[in-house]
Amino acid sequence: MEPRRITPLRGTPVNRLFLAINHYVSTGDHFGEGMALPLAAPAGVLRFVIPVNRAMEQDLEDFDRFRARFEQLAPKYKTELEDQGAEGLFHMWTFDLPERLVDRLARDLRAAPGPLGWGSPKSVIDEHEWHED
């Protein structure tokens, strides 16, 4: 069986959600990048993956800031962070979200800092003009 081709999408609700997450913690090499996979069931639900570099104190602190804000919002979206364990340098966390709620969660994450404040990437994000496609 040949592997399926993965096509990255830009300017989508998924990118906007990763940019919002990036206000707290890094999720990839560039702002607005990360991994979200469609679940087989239920239909229309995506699994978002948050890798945390365990060797970087700043990443650990930033993830705590993200988790504090996410846990404030999670009941509204009927989701939760799930600990997928650690392998090598990275500790993996996931959450599931219906596609129709992705932009709404992105707006809520950017609307205000969590109880522990914004993460370290926020200052870099604020130095640039961003637009939503």
Beta strands, then each sheet from edge to edge (+ up, - down):
strand 1: 35-38
strand 2: 45-53
strand 3: 82-87
strand 4: 90-98
sheet 1: 1+ 2- 4+ 3-
end
